Amino acid sequence: MERFQKPILLSILAGIGLYLGAMFLGDFNATRDAILQVGLVGWAVILGLSAVNYGLRYWRWEWYLQKLAHARVPHRWHLAYYFCGFALSTTPGKAGETVRSLYLKRHGIAYSHTLSTFFVERFLDLLSIVLISSAAAFLFQGYGPVVAITGVVVFGSLPMLHSPWLARLLPSIASRYPGKIGTGLDHLGALLKSSAMLLKNRELFVGLFVGFIAWLAEAVGFWYLLHVLGQDVSMLMAVSIYGVAVLVGAISFLPGGLGSTEAVMSLLLISLGVDKSVALAATLICRIATLWFAVFIGIIVASILALRGITPMPSEEVKV
């Protein structure tokens, strides 16, 4: 994991700096008191709902990868590799999570299969978030165009991803351009071909349903958090705020949506009349219990694997 230590460290420092800065700019004591008010039971419920999100997404990942690679990796390893990807969640578009490909390569699973699965996962996650945030288009002024445009672009791209014509066209063009351009188009064609297999009928609807439930679990955790903090915010409103905040963070392409997600979440809560310090505390707790909880798990699991001599280098083998 040596090559990934710097981006992990930088993202953690950026997050700590952002959150501490926000606390000091607001009412530090009130924010601290609100965080303490959640209590052990509150934290257990919120983290538990985040764990539901991770577990459902892992199940979908494994199911998709089996369909493409027709290979089974022992669960103890596969789950560990999946969690290792979380250590790099704070990268633009979560691209760092593709580190799973390096771990799985030693089990004979081709990069094309893991990268296609990763692409479809991100695509379905974005679809799920669009659905969860759809109510925000009507509940909050100014966010309708964001949700609508993103939804049209994402849902509108499905026919293109299904198109066999495009999958044939790219290799044809690649043959005319030897070198890196041709190779890149070839890889893109292979990725679209594999992705199309996971975006057909049953695979599409099951994957989208699992993604929707997974992200809804975290959104409900956000609502529960507001309830514990004594805020009278309806579940629909809380789910919408969570969804649109994560959506803005995703389309901003900032590492982990840092800054953009927090800003939208806090501002929308304040617009509902939630006290500024409580809104800030709820935002910080939500992000710690979702994004940073995943990063923490990823770092711990990757460190344990590294101590056992298992690093994301495809030349090494794992005894199963």
N, C-alpha and C positions, 0 to 999 in steps of 0.2 A: 504493500500500500504506500510505499515511500513516495512515488510520483504523485499521489493524490493527497498527501498530507498538507501541502501548501494551500490548494483551493479549499480544503475542508477547514483549515485553521482560519483562513481569511474570511470565509463565510460566517464562521462562528463569531469571530471578532466583530465583523460588520453587524451581525444580529445583536450582539451584546451592546455595542455602541449605540445602535439605533434605539433599542428599548430603554437603556439607561438615559439616553438623551431625551426621549419622550417623557420619561418619568420626572426628570428634573425640570423640564419645561412646564410640566403640569404641576399638580399638587402631589408631591412625592409621598407624603404621609398618608393621604387619603387613598392613593393608589396602592400603597403597601398594605393598608388595612383591608382594602377590598380583596387583595390577593389572599391574605391570611383568612378572610371570612369563608373562603371556599371549603376549607377543612379537608381532612383525609378522605372522608366519604365522597365529597364532591370531586376531588381529584381522581379517586378510584373510578367513579362513574364516567367522567370525561375521558380519561385515558383508556378505559375499557371500550368505549364507543370508537375511539381512534383505532384500537386493536382490532375491532370488528372490521373497520375499513381495510386495514392491512391484510387481514386474513382472507377476506373476500377477493381482494385484488390478486393475492398470491394464488388462490384457487383458480381464478380466471387465467392467470399467466401460465400455470402448469397445464391446464386443459388445452389452451391454445398451442402451447409448445409441443404437446403430445401429438396434436393433429398435424403439425407441420413436420416435426422431426421423427415421429414414431419411435421415440426413445424415452425410456424411463430412467430418471435419476433418483437415487434413494432420497426420501423426503428430508432426512436430516441434513443432507448436503444442499438439496435444491432450495429449501426454505432459508438456509444460511446464506446462500448466494443471493437469493432475492432480497433479503434484509440488508446485505452488504451494499446493494445499490442505493439504499436509503441514505447512506453516509454522504452521497453526492447529490442529494435532492436539491441542494441550494446551488444548482447550476442552471444556466438559461435553458428553458424548456425541459429541465430535469435530464438533459442529455447525458450527464455523468452517470446516471443509473444504468447506462449500457455497459458498465463495468461487469455486469452479470455475464455478458457474452464471453469475457475472458475466462471467468471461472468455469462456465459450462463447456467451453471449447475442449477442455481436457477430458470431458466425458463423451467426446465425439460429436457434439452438436455444432453444426456449422453456424458461422456468424450470420449468414443470410436468414436463417430461421429465427435466431434470437433477436436480430434487429427488426425483422418484420413483425414479430410479436410485440416488441417494444413500441413500434410505430402504431400498431393497431390499439394497443393499450392506451397510449397518449391520446389517440384520436377519439376513442370511446369515452375516456375520462372527460375530454372537452365537451363531447355531446352530453354527457351526464350533468356536467356543471351548467351547461346552457339550459337544460331542462329544469334543474333545481333553482336557477336564478330567474326563470321566465316570469315569475310573479312580480319580481322587482321592476320589470318594465312598466307595470301598471301602478305599483305602490310608491315608487320614487321617481320624481320628476328628473329628467335628464339622463336616466339610465336605460330608457327604452331603446334608443338607437344602438347602444353598445351591445345589448342582448340580441336585438333583432339582426343587426349586421353580422355578428359572430355566428348566430344560428343559421342564417341564410348561407354564409360561406361554408360552414362546416357540413351542414346537411346537404347543401348543393354539390359538395365535392364527392358525395357517395357514388353517384353514377360514374364519375370519372375513375374512381378507384376500382369500380367493378368492370370497367371497359376492357375487353380483351384486345380491342383495336389499339389502345394506348400501350398495352403491354407488348404488343408485337411491333409497334412503331419505334419504340425506344431502342431496341436492339438493332433494328434496321438502320436507324440514324447513327448508332454507335459504330457500325461497321464502316462508315464513311470517314470516321474521325479516329484514326489510331492514336494511341497515347493515353494520357490521363483523362481527356474529355470522353473518349470512347469507352474507357474502362468505367468511368463514373456513370455514364448513361446505361451501360450494361448492368451495373449493380443496381441502379435505380429501377430498371425494368424488372429485374429479379425480385426486388423488394415489393414492387407493386403487384407482381404475379402472386407472390406468397401471401401478401396482405389481403388480396381479393378473396382468397380461400377462407379467411377468417371474418370476412365481412358479408358473407352470404347468409340469407335467411336465418336458420337456427343459430348459427354462430354469432351473427350480428345481434339478434334480439336477446339471446342469453347473455352475451357479453355486455350489452348496453344495460340490461336489467340488473346484472350483478354490479356494474359500475354505479348505477343510479342508487341502489341500496347502500353501497359502500360509502359514497360521498354523503348520502342522506344521513347516515349514522353520525358522521362528524358534525353535520349541520344541526342535528337534534342535540348533540352534545353542547353546541353553542347555545341553543335555546335553554337547555337545562342549567348551564352556567349563569345565564342572565336571571333565571328563576332563583337560583341559590343566592345571587347578589341582590335579590329583592326587587327586580325590575319587572314591571307588568308589560311584557312584550309577548305578543302571540307567537305560537309556533310557526305559523306561516310567515310572519314578518321576520322572525329570527332566521329561519331557513333561507329566506330570500336574501337577507343581508349577507349571510355567510356565502351563499352561492355567487352573488354578484361581486363580492370582494375577491373571492378566489378566481373568478373569471377575469377580472381586471388584472390581477396579478399574473395570470397565465398569459394573457395577450400582451402584457407589457414586456415579456421576455427578460425581465430582471431576474437575477439569481434567486430562485425560490419565491419570486414575487415580493421580495423584501422591500418594504417601504410603501409600495402601491397597494398591496392587500391590506396592510395595517391602516393606511390612511383612509381608504374607502370604508372599512369596517367601523372605525372610530367615528368618522363624519356622519355616517348613516345612523348610528346609535344616538349621537348628539342631536341629530335632526328630529328624532322621536322624543326628545326631552330627557334622555338619560344624562345624568350628571357627567361632566367632562372626565373627572377622575375615575368614575365607575366605568365609563365607556372605554377609557384607556386601559384600565385593569382587565376588563373583559376581553379586549383585543389581545393584550399580551398573553393572558392565560390561554386563550383559544389557540394562538400561534405556538405557544410552548407545548401544548397538549396535542397538537396535530403535526405541524412541520418539524419542530425541534425534537419532539418525542421520537419521530421516525429517524431523524439524523442521529440521535443518541443511540438508538438501537443498532443502527447501521455501523456506527463507529465501534461499539462494543463487540458485535459479532465479527466484524472484519479484524479487530484486534485479536480475538480468540483464535480465529483461523490462522492469522499471521504467526501467533505463538506456536501453532502446530505445524508451521512451515508451509501453509497454504496461502499463496498470494495470487493476485489476478494476472498470472503469467501462463499462457497456454502451453509452454514447454514442460510444465510440471504435471505430475500425475497424482491422483488421489486414490488411496486405497479404500475401496468400498467393500 
